[in-house]
Amino acid sequence: MTVTLAIGTVTPPVALNLYVAANLADISMERISRAAFPFVLALIAALLVITYIPPLSLYLPRLFGLR
């Protein structure tokens, strides 16, 4: 759920993090969106791995005996 929310905060139309970063850096929304695109792709790839390969994301909870 956290990864999905992170993707939502950097993708339009919401893109709250991008609006804040654009204002702080004093650059256009288009420029910062283009710069953030590779990171969005990485987040989507991580979300797919977490979703479709559960043993990777459940390794630590199982290691500590949490189910």
Residue frames as qw, qx, qy, qz and C-alpha x, y, z in Angstrom:
[[0.000, 0.887, 0.463, 0.000, 0.00, 0.00, 0.00],
 [0.326, -0.771, 0.088, 0.540, 2.85, 2.40, 0.78],
 [0.374, -0.126, 0.588, 0.706, 4.46, 1.94, -2.63],
 [0.168, 0.613, 0.683, 0.361, 1.12, 2.55, -4.34],
 [0.155, -0.924, -0.279, 0.210, 0.61, 5.75, -2.36],
 [0.397, -0.552, 0.310, 0.665, 4.13, 6.89, -3.26],
 [0.317, 0.224, 0.668, 0.635, 3.35, 6.41, -6.94],
 [0.017, 0.799, 0.584, 0.143, 0.17, 8.42, -6.50],
 [0.268, -0.860, -0.108, 0.421, 1.97, 11.39, -4.95],
 [0.266, -0.502, 0.448, 0.690, 4.32, 11.79, -7.92],
 [0.215, 0.243, 0.771, 0.548, 1.95, 11.15, -10.82],
 [0.279, 0.035, -0.056, -0.958, -0.53, 13.67, -12.23],
 [0.014, -0.760, -0.198, -0.619, -3.29, 14.74, -11.69],
 [0.621, -0.755, -0.192, 0.081, -2.64, 14.68, -7.92],
 [0.690, 0.380, -0.166, 0.594, 1.18, 14.90, -7.87],
 [0.402, -0.910, -0.096, -0.028, 1.33, 16.74, -4.57],
 [0.710, -0.455, 0.211, 0.494, 5.06, 16.04, -4.17],
 [0.538, 0.319, 0.368, 0.687, 5.78, 17.36, -7.66],
 [0.024, -0.891, -0.260, -0.371, 3.89, 20.60, -7.02],
 [0.553, -0.815, 0.056, 0.165, 5.86, 21.19, -3.83],
 [0.713, -0.206, 0.332, 0.583, 9.19, 20.34, -5.49],
 [0.408, 0.583, 0.374, 0.594, 8.42, 22.55, -8.50],
 [0.183, -0.947, -0.137, -0.226, 7.64, 25.50, -6.22],
 [0.656, -0.675, 0.169, 0.292, 10.73, 24.97, -4.08],
 [0.647, -0.081, 0.431, 0.625, 13.04, 24.61, -7.08],
 [0.226, 0.716, 0.017, -0.660, 11.24, 27.38, -8.99],
 [0.026, -0.193, 0.794, 0.575, 10.95, 25.28, -12.16],
 [0.606, 0.052, -0.265, -0.748, 8.02, 24.29, -14.34],
 [0.792, -0.088, 0.482, -0.364, 5.79, 21.32, -13.67],
 [0.869, 0.465, -0.132, -0.110, 6.68, 19.81, -17.07],
 [0.353, 0.662, -0.615, 0.242, 10.39, 19.88, -16.33],
 [0.339, -0.396, 0.739, -0.426, 10.07, 18.25, -12.94],
 [0.883, 0.131, 0.263, -0.366, 7.62, 15.66, -14.32],
 [0.764, 0.540, -0.352, 0.012, 10.15, 14.62, -16.95],
 [0.124, 0.585, -0.710, 0.372, 12.85, 14.38, -14.29],
 [0.554, -0.236, 0.626, -0.496, 10.66, 12.23, -12.03],
 [0.835, 0.258, -0.226, -0.431, 9.61, 9.82, -14.79],
 [0.553, 0.326, -0.758, 0.117, 12.50, 7.30, -14.30],
 [0.108, -0.184, 0.758, -0.617, 11.74, 7.16, -10.59],
 [0.717, 0.095, 0.190, -0.664, 8.06, 6.47, -11.29],
 [0.781, 0.306, -0.500, -0.214, 9.09, 3.60, -13.56],
 [0.296, 0.289, -0.823, 0.389, 11.30, 2.22, -10.78],
 [0.403, -0.075, 0.562, -0.718, 8.42, 2.48, -8.29],
 [0.819, 0.190, -0.094, -0.533, 6.10, 0.64, -10.68],
 [0.645, 0.323, -0.692, 0.033, 8.70, -2.10, -11.17],
 [0.026, 0.220, -0.789, 0.573, 9.10, -2.41, -7.39],
 [0.619, 0.021, 0.310, -0.721, 5.32, -2.57, -6.97],
 [0.826, 0.245, -0.372, -0.346, 5.08, -5.40, -9.51],
 [0.460, 0.291, -0.792, 0.274, 7.85, -7.35, -7.76],
 [0.207, -0.142, 0.662, -0.706, 6.26, -6.85, -4.33],
 [0.708, 0.104, 0.121, -0.688, 2.83, -7.80, -5.62],
 [0.876, 0.274, -0.275, -0.288, 3.66, -10.84, -7.72],
 [0.653, 0.225, -0.650, 0.316, 6.56, -12.34, -5.74],
 [0.587, -0.728, -0.075, -0.346, 5.23, -12.46, -2.15],
 [0.873, -0.285, -0.191, 0.346, 8.17, -14.38, -0.62],
 [0.472, 0.355, -0.118, 0.798, 10.41, -11.36, -1.23],
 [0.202, -0.583, 0.053, -0.786, 8.21, -8.96, 0.70],
 [0.794, -0.506, -0.083, -0.327, 7.32, -11.47, 3.42],
 [0.736, 0.228, -0.515, 0.376, 10.85, -12.66, 4.15],
 [0.116, 0.359, -0.504, 0.777, 11.57, -10.33, 7.09],
 [0.634, -0.338, 0.150, -0.679, 8.18, -10.75, 8.82],
 [0.955, -0.056, -0.264, -0.122, 8.57, -14.52, 8.61],
 [0.565, 0.351, -0.539, 0.517, 12.15, -14.29, 9.85],
 [0.085, -0.305, 0.503, -0.804, 10.93, -12.59, 13.02],
 [0.016, -0.233, -0.945, 0.228, 8.03, -15.00, 13.46],
 [0.358, 0.376, 0.243, -0.819, 5.31, -12.56, 12.40],
 [0.275, 0.258, 0.867, 0.327, 2.58, -13.89, 10.13]]
